[in-house]
Amino acid sequence: MTPSIPGVDGMTEEEIAAFLESLDECTPTIPDGLTNHYLKQSGIKEPDVRITRLISLAAQKFVTQIAQDARQCAQQRSEMMAREKRERGYDARDKRAVLTMEDVSAALGEYGVDVRKPPYFQGGAAEPKTEPAAKPKKRASRGKK
């Protein structure tokens, strides 16, 4: 029976050590400095480089999955719009997908992240209140006319 580390099923200590060594050479998309900043904010004083990169890779995978799911939502939406355009007689050959906040919000909703616009962004900018213009004050004359 091979020794295993609790919480890591199916991997031996040698495999885990080799994986951690490979993290030294890995350069994730999310910079180490950014990950270290958030690790320090959460209470980790001096994180190991391998742990920093492992967390960066996990965050990168999460962001990639969200982007892929949002792209699928955008493609489905564009297919629905193309169908509507064909029914109206428009040329629906444009296959570019436009990623909207609604697509990203739907993708994040699948992962339990609720995204909503703050109330002050929902209705657009309100017209500023204007006060009636004050009448200009007359200058006092100094005796000369």
MINUBA-957958 format. One line per field, with one value per residue: x, y, z of N, C-alpha, C in turn; residue in one letter. Coordinates in Angstrom, 2 decimals. Atoms other than C-alpha are relative to their C-alpha. Example, Ala and Ser with C-alpha at 12.3 -4.5 7.8 and 13.67 -1.06 7.14 Angstrom:
nX	0.89 / -0.82
nY	-1.19 / -1.19
nZ	0.00 / -0.06
caX	12.30 / 13.67
caY	-4.50 / -1.06
caZ	7.80 / 7.14
cX	0.90 / -0.77
cY	1.20 / 1.09
cZ	0.00 / 0.73
res	A / S
***
This chain:
nX	0.85 / -0.81 / 0.44 / 0.75 / 0.22 / 1.44 / 0.66 / -0.45 / 0.23 / -0.58 / -1.33 / -1.02 / -0.80 / -0.93 / 0.75 / 0.31 / -1.26 / -0.33 / 0.94 / -0.40 / -1.23 / 0.34 / 0.57 / -1.08 / -0.28 / 1.25 / 0.31 / 1.43 / 0.45 / 0.17 / -1.35 / -0.26 / 0.17 / 1.42 / 0.41 / -0.62 / 0.70 / 1.23 / -0.36 / -0.40 / 1.21 / 0.76 / -0.69 / -1.20 / -1.07 / -0.97 / 0.39 / -0.97 / 0.20 / 0.79 / 1.39 / 0.49 / 0.28 / 1.12 / 1.22 / 0.15 / 0.51 / 1.40 / 0.78 / -0.02 / 0.94 / 1.34 / 0.30 / 0.13 / 1.29 / 1.05 / -0.05 / 0.53 / 1.45 / 0.58 / -0.05 / 1.10 / 1.23 / 0.02 / 0.29 / 1.41 / 0.75 / -0.16 / 0.77 / 1.40 / 0.15 / -0.11 / 1.28 / 0.95 / -0.37 / 0.43 / 1.46 / 0.31 / -0.53 / -1.36 / -1.12 / -0.48 / -1.28 / -1.00 / -0.15 / -0.76 / 0.71 / -0.22 / 0.15 / 0.64 / 0.01 / 1.02 / -0.63 / -0.93 / 0.82 / 0.60 / -1.07 / -0.37 / 1.12 / -0.17 / -0.99 / 0.49 / -0.39 / 1.10 / -0.49 / 1.06 / -0.44 / 0.50 / 1.21 / -0.28 / -0.38 / 1.04 / 0.89 / -0.73 / -0.24 / 1.17 / -0.23 / -0.28 / 1.01 / -0.48 / 0.71 / 0.18 / -1.13 / 0.19 / -0.09 / -1.27 / 0.13 / -0.41 / -1.12 / 0.32 / -0.73 / -0.74 / 0.36 / -0.17 / 0.94
nY	-1.17 / -1.21 / -1.02 / -1.09 / -1.16 / -0.16 / -1.00 / 0.11 / 1.39 / 0.53 / -0.53 / 0.33 / -1.15 / -0.31 / -0.70 / -1.34 / -0.75 / -0.33 / -1.04 / -1.25 / -0.46 / -0.54 / -1.33 / -0.98 / -0.39 / -0.45 / -1.43 / -0.15 / -1.26 / -0.93 / -0.22 / 0.38 / -1.17 / -0.18 / 1.09 / -0.26 / -1.11 / 0.50 / 0.94 / -0.80 / -0.60 / 1.03 / 0.40 / 0.79 / -1.00 / 0.26 / 1.24 / 0.71 / -0.25 / 1.09 / -0.15 / -1.16 / 0.40 / 0.95 / -0.80 / -0.74 / 0.94 / 0.29 / -1.19 / -0.06 / 1.01 / -0.49 / -1.09 / 0.61 / 0.68 / -1.02 / -0.58 / 0.98 / 0.08 / -1.25 / 0.06 / 0.87 / -0.78 / -0.99 / 0.69 / 0.36 / -1.23 / -0.46 / 0.91 / -0.39 / -1.27 / 0.29 / 0.57 / -1.11 / -0.83 / 0.71 / -0.12 / -1.37 / -0.22 / -0.56 / 0.93 / 0.46 / 0.68 / -0.48 / 1.04 / -0.47 / 0.05 / -1.15 / 0.41 / -1.05 / 0.21 / 1.01 / 1.30 / 0.25 / 0.18 / 1.34 / 0.98 / -0.06 / 0.56 / 1.46 / 0.28 / -0.54 / -1.40 / -0.84 / -1.29 / -0.96 / -1.39 / -0.82 / -0.72 / -1.29 / 0.20 / 0.68 / -0.84 / -1.04 / -1.21 / -0.85 / -1.38 / -0.83 / -1.01 / -1.35 / -1.04 / -1.16 / -0.90 / -1.16 / -1.27 / -0.65 / -1.12 / -1.29 / -0.61 / -1.32 / -1.10 / -0.81 / -1.41 / -0.47 / 0.56
nZ	0.00 / 0.09 / -0.96 / 0.61 / -0.85 / -0.24 / 0.82 / 1.38 / 0.35 / 1.22 / 0.29 / -1.00 / -0.42 / 1.08 / 1.05 / -0.51 / -0.02 / 1.38 / 0.41 / -0.64 / 0.65 / 1.32 / -0.21 / -0.01 / 1.38 / 0.62 / -0.07 / 0.25 / 0.56 / -1.12 / -0.54 / -1.39 / -0.86 / -0.27 / -0.88 / -1.30 / -0.63 / -0.60 / -1.05 / -1.16 / -0.56 / -0.70 / -1.22 / 0.24 / 0.00 / 1.07 / 0.67 / 0.82 / 1.43 / 0.58 / -0.44 / 0.74 / 1.39 / -0.02 / -0.15 / 1.26 / 1.00 / -0.32 / 0.38 / 1.47 / 0.48 / -0.31 / 0.94 / 1.32 / 0.06 / 0.07 / 1.34 / 0.95 / -0.20 / 0.49 / 1.47 / 0.43 / -0.15 / 1.07 / 1.25 / 0.00 / 0.18 / 1.38 / 0.85 / -0.12 / 0.72 / 1.43 / 0.40 / 0.07 / 1.15 / 1.20 / 0.09 / 0.41 / 1.32 / -0.03 / 0.25 / -1.30 / 0.19 / -0.95 / -1.02 / -1.15 / -1.27 / -0.86 / -1.39 / -0.78 / -1.44 / -0.28 / 0.24 / -1.10 / -1.20 / 0.07 / -0.23 / -1.42 / -0.76 / -0.06 / -1.04 / -1.26 / -0.16 / 0.42 / 0.50 / 0.30 / 0.10 / -1.11 / 0.41 / 0.63 / 1.39 / 0.73 / 0.78 / 0.72 / -0.77 / -0.19 / 0.38 / -1.18 / -0.28 / 0.27 / -0.73 / 0.87 / -0.03 / -0.89 / 0.71 / -0.33 / -0.93 / 0.54 / -0.70 / -0.59 / 0.64 / -0.95 / 0.13 / 1.39 / 0.94
caX	0.00 / 1.39 / 1.38 / -1.11 / -1.76 / -5.12 / -7.49 / -5.59 / -7.04 / -5.13 / -1.82 / 1.32 / 3.73 / 6.16 / 3.49 / 2.51 / 6.15 / 6.68 / 3.55 / 4.68 / 8.11 / 6.49 / 4.72 / 8.12 / 8.48 / 4.84 / 3.83 / 0.08 / -1.89 / -2.73 / 0.49 / 2.09 / 2.03 / -1.75 / -2.28 / 0.20 / -1.64 / -4.93 / -3.22 / -1.67 / -5.04 / -6.51 / -3.84 / -1.03 / 2.15 / 4.74 / 3.12 / 5.28 / 5.76 / 4.31 / 1.18 / 0.80 / 0.99 / -1.38 / -3.97 / -3.32 / -3.91 / -7.15 / -8.37 / -7.34 / -9.31 / -12.36 / -12.21 / -11.73 / -14.78 / -16.89 / -15.72 / -16.52 / -19.99 / -20.65 / -19.58 / -22.05 / -24.80 / -23.83 / -23.89 / -27.31 / -28.59 / -27.12 / -28.71 / -32.07 / -31.51 / -30.46 / -33.67 / -35.67 / -33.72 / -34.42 / -38.12 / -38.06 / -36.15 / -32.73 / -29.39 / -28.31 / -24.83 / -22.97 / -21.61 / -19.70 / -20.68 / -21.08 / -20.52 / -22.87 / -23.16 / -26.30 / -24.25 / -21.57 / -24.23 / -25.94 / -22.62 / -21.74 / -25.22 / -24.38 / -21.53 / -23.63 / -22.33 / -25.14 / -24.34 / -26.65 / -26.24 / -26.44 / -29.73 / -28.06 / -26.92 / -30.20 / -32.26 / -29.54 / -28.56 / -31.29 / -31.69 / -30.09 / -32.47 / -32.13 / -33.04 / -34.47 / -31.80 / -31.35 / -31.87 / -28.62 / -28.12 / -27.91 / -24.68 / -25.01 / -24.07 / -21.61 / -23.36 / -22.33 / -24.85
caY	0.00 / 3.40 / 6.19 / 8.93 / 12.36 / 12.94 / 14.85 / 13.97 / 10.73 / 8.71 / 10.60 / 9.47 / 11.78 / 11.53 / 12.60 / 15.54 / 16.56 / 16.41 / 18.51 / 21.13 / 21.25 / 21.84 / 24.88 / 26.57 / 26.69 / 27.54 / 31.13 / 31.59 / 34.37 / 35.96 / 37.59 / 36.38 / 39.91 / 40.14 / 36.75 / 37.60 / 40.85 / 39.04 / 36.29 / 38.91 / 40.62 / 37.31 / 36.85 / 34.87 / 36.80 / 35.23 / 32.74 / 30.14 / 30.69 / 27.28 / 27.93 / 31.34 / 29.80 / 26.98 / 29.53 / 31.60 / 28.52 / 27.73 / 31.31 / 31.20 / 27.99 / 29.53 / 32.66 / 30.52 / 28.40 / 31.50 / 32.99 / 29.76 / 29.55 / 33.22 / 32.65 / 29.78 / 32.05 / 34.72 / 32.19 / 30.95 / 34.51 / 35.38 / 32.27 / 33.37 / 36.87 / 35.43 / 33.43 / 36.59 / 38.53 / 35.84 / 36.00 / 39.77 / 39.43 / 40.71 / 39.14 / 37.04 / 36.05 / 38.01 / 35.33 / 37.54 / 36.97 / 39.98 / 39.22 / 41.23 / 41.66 / 39.51 / 36.63 / 36.95 / 37.27 / 34.08 / 32.21 / 33.43 / 32.45 / 28.82 / 29.06 / 30.73 / 34.27 / 36.82 / 39.87 / 42.83 / 46.42 / 48.88 / 50.82 / 54.08 / 52.51 / 50.86 / 53.81 / 55.88 / 59.32 / 61.48 / 65.00 / 67.47 / 69.84 / 73.36 / 76.32 / 79.43 / 81.89 / 84.61 / 88.15 / 90.07 / 92.58 / 96.21 / 97.93 / 100.81 / 104.02 / 106.36 / 109.58 / 109.89 / 109.42
caZ	0.00 / -0.98 / 1.58 / 0.87 / 2.23 / 3.91 / 1.64 / -1.56 / -2.87 / -5.44 / -5.22 / -3.49 / -1.68 / -4.59 / -7.10 / -4.91 / -4.48 / -8.25 / -8.80 / -6.28 / -7.93 / -11.32 / -9.82 / -9.43 / -13.23 / -13.96 / -14.78 / -14.33 / -15.99 / -12.65 / -11.38 / -8.15 / -6.77 / -7.07 / -5.47 / -2.68 / -2.02 / -1.40 / 0.58 / 2.85 / 3.24 / 4.35 / 7.03 / 5.40 / 6.13 / 3.78 / 1.39 / -0.32 / -4.07 / -4.87 / -2.81 / -4.44 / -7.90 / -6.98 / -5.85 / -8.99 / -11.15 / -9.31 / -9.80 / -13.47 / -13.97 / -12.28 / -14.47 / -17.58 / -16.76 / -16.21 / -19.51 / -21.38 / -19.81 / -20.58 / -24.18 / -24.47 / -23.13 / -25.68 / -28.52 / -27.51 / -27.31 / -30.73 / -32.27 / -30.92 / -32.33 / -35.71 / -35.84 / -35.11 / -37.76 / -40.37 / -39.56 / -40.11 / -43.38 / -42.26 / -43.22 / -40.25 / -41.47 / -38.80 / -36.48 / -34.03 / -30.44 / -28.18 / -24.51 / -22.32 / -18.58 / -18.67 / -20.13 / -17.45 / -14.75 / -15.95 / -15.98 / -12.48 / -11.27 / -12.07 / -9.55 / -6.86 / -7.43 / -7.58 / -9.72 / -9.72 / -10.74 / -7.89 / -7.85 / -8.87 / -12.18 / -13.13 / -14.35 / -15.91 / -14.80 / -13.36 / -14.61 / -12.22 / -10.51 / -11.74 / -9.62 / -11.21 / -12.11 / -9.51 / -10.67 / -10.94 / -8.16 / -9.08 / -8.22 / -5.93 / -7.60 / -5.97 / -6.67 / -10.31 / -13.04
cX	0.89 / -0.50 / -0.73 / -0.20 / -1.49 / -0.57 / 0.41 / -0.10 / 0.70 / 1.37 / 0.95 / 0.78 / 0.98 / -0.69 / -0.33 / 1.25 / 0.39 / -0.92 / 0.39 / 1.29 / -0.29 / -0.64 / 1.07 / 0.26 / -1.23 / -0.17 / -1.47 / -0.34 / -0.16 / 1.36 / 0.12 / -0.23 / -1.46 / -0.51 / 0.58 / -0.71 / -1.26 / 0.28 / 0.41 / -1.20 / -0.81 / 0.76 / 1.24 / 1.16 / 0.98 / -0.36 / 1.14 / -0.33 / -0.87 / -1.46 / -0.64 / -0.38 / -1.13 / -1.32 / -0.26 / -0.56 / -1.46 / -0.90 / -0.08 / -0.99 / -1.44 / -0.42 / -0.20 / -1.34 / -1.14 / -0.04 / -0.57 / -1.52 / -0.70 / -0.01 / -1.11 / -1.34 / -0.13 / -0.32 / -1.46 / -0.88 / 0.10 / -0.74 / -1.48 / -0.25 / 0.08 / -1.31 / -1.05 / 0.30 / -0.44 / -1.50 / -0.41 / 0.56 / 1.39 / 1.03 / 0.62 / 1.33 / 1.07 / 0.08 / 0.80 / -0.86 / 0.38 / -0.29 / -0.56 / 0.06 / -1.04 / 0.56 / 0.93 / -0.77 / -0.65 / 1.04 / 0.41 / -1.10 / 0.08 / 0.98 / -0.40 / 0.41 / -1.11 / 0.55 / -1.20 / 0.60 / -0.51 / -1.18 / 0.29 / 0.49 / -1.18 / -0.84 / 0.71 / 0.15 / -1.27 / 0.36 / 0.29 / -1.08 / 0.61 / -0.85 / -0.18 / 1.17 / -0.31 / 0.17 / 1.31 / -0.25 / 0.50 / 1.15 / -0.43 / 0.84 / 0.66 / -0.25 / 0.19 / -1.03 / 0.48
cY	1.24 / 1.03 / 1.13 / 1.11 / 0.16 / 1.14 / -0.04 / -1.48 / -0.35 / 0.55 / -0.38 / 1.26 / 0.41 / 0.78 / 1.43 / 0.86 / 0.41 / 1.11 / 1.35 / 0.55 / 0.61 / 1.39 / 1.08 / 0.55 / 0.57 / 1.51 / 0.17 / 1.38 / 1.06 / 0.17 / -0.39 / 1.16 / 0.23 / -1.07 / 0.20 / 1.12 / -0.50 / -1.05 / 0.74 / 0.68 / -1.02 / -0.58 / -0.84 / 0.97 / -0.17 / -1.31 / -0.58 / 0.24 / -1.08 / 0.10 / 1.17 / -0.40 / -1.01 / 0.75 / 0.81 / -0.90 / -0.34 / 1.18 / 0.13 / -1.00 / 0.44 / 1.09 / -0.56 / -0.72 / 0.99 / 0.61 / -0.96 / -0.11 / 1.26 / 0.03 / -0.89 / 0.73 / 1.02 / -0.65 / -0.40 / 1.22 / 0.49 / -0.90 / 0.35 / 1.30 / -0.23 / -0.58 / 1.11 / 0.88 / -0.65 / 0.13 / 1.38 / 0.33 / 0.62 / -1.07 / -0.37 / -0.73 / 0.40 / -0.98 / 0.45 / -0.04 / 1.22 / -0.44 / 1.16 / -0.35 / -1.06 / -1.41 / -0.38 / -0.25 / -1.38 / -1.07 / -0.01 / -0.57 / -1.51 / -0.40 / 0.60 / 1.44 / 0.86 / 1.37 / 0.86 / 1.38 / 0.75 / 0.85 / 1.32 / -0.15 / -0.52 / 0.92 / 1.04 / 1.22 / 0.83 / 1.42 / 0.82 / 1.05 / 1.37 / 0.99 / 1.17 / 0.96 / 1.21 / 1.27 / 0.67 / 1.21 / 1.26 / 0.53 / 1.35 / 1.06 / 0.87 / 1.49 / 0.53 / -0.66 / 0.08
cZ	0.00 / 1.01 / -0.72 / 1.02 / 0.21 / -0.84 / -1.46 / -0.38 / -1.31 / -0.35 / 1.12 / 0.36 / -1.10 / -1.12 / 0.43 / 0.01 / -1.42 / -0.53 / 0.60 / -0.60 / -1.37 / 0.12 / 0.04 / -1.40 / -0.71 / 0.15 / -0.32 / -0.55 / 1.08 / 0.67 / 1.47 / 0.95 / 0.38 / 0.97 / 1.40 / 0.74 / 0.71 / 1.07 / 1.26 / 0.64 / 0.79 / 1.19 / -0.19 / -0.18 / -1.16 / -0.69 / -0.84 / -1.48 / -0.63 / 0.39 / -0.74 / -1.41 / -0.08 / 0.12 / -1.26 / -1.10 / 0.25 / -0.39 / -1.52 / -0.58 / 0.23 / -0.99 / -1.41 / -0.16 / -0.11 / -1.39 / -1.04 / 0.13 / -0.51 / -1.52 / -0.54 / 0.11 / -1.12 / -1.34 / -0.09 / -0.25 / -1.45 / -0.98 / 0.04 / -0.77 / -1.50 / -0.52 / -0.14 / -1.21 / -1.30 / -0.20 / -0.47 / -1.38 / -0.05 / -0.30 / 1.34 / -0.11 / 1.01 / 1.17 / 1.23 / 1.25 / 0.84 / 1.43 / 0.80 / 1.48 / 0.38 / -0.20 / 1.15 / 1.29 / 0.02 / 0.27 / 1.47 / 0.89 / 0.14 / 1.10 / 1.35 / 0.27 / -0.57 / -0.39 / -0.34 / -0.10 / 1.22 / -0.46 / -0.70 / -1.43 / -0.84 / -0.89 / -0.83 / 0.88 / 0.08 / -0.40 / 1.26 / 0.18 / -0.26 / 0.77 / -0.94 / 0.16 / 0.88 / -0.82 / 0.38 / 0.89 / -0.69 / 0.83 / 0.55 / -0.66 / 1.06 / -0.20 / -1.40 / -0.87 / -1.38
res	M / T / P / S / I / P / G / V / D / G / M / T / E / E / E / I / A / A / F / L / E / S / L / D / E / C / T / P / T / I / P / D / G / L / T / N / H / Y / L / K / Q / S / G / I / K / E / P / D / V / R / I / T / R / L / I / S / L / A / A / Q / K / F / V / T / Q / I / A / Q / D / A / R / Q / C / A / Q / Q / R / S / E / M / M / A / R / E / K / R / E / R / G / Y / D / A / R / D / K / R / A / V / L / T / M / E / D / V / S / A / A / L / G / E / Y / G / V / D / V / R / K / P / P / Y / F / Q / G / G / A / A / E / P / K / T / E / P / A / A / K / P / K / K / R / A / S / R / G / K / K
***
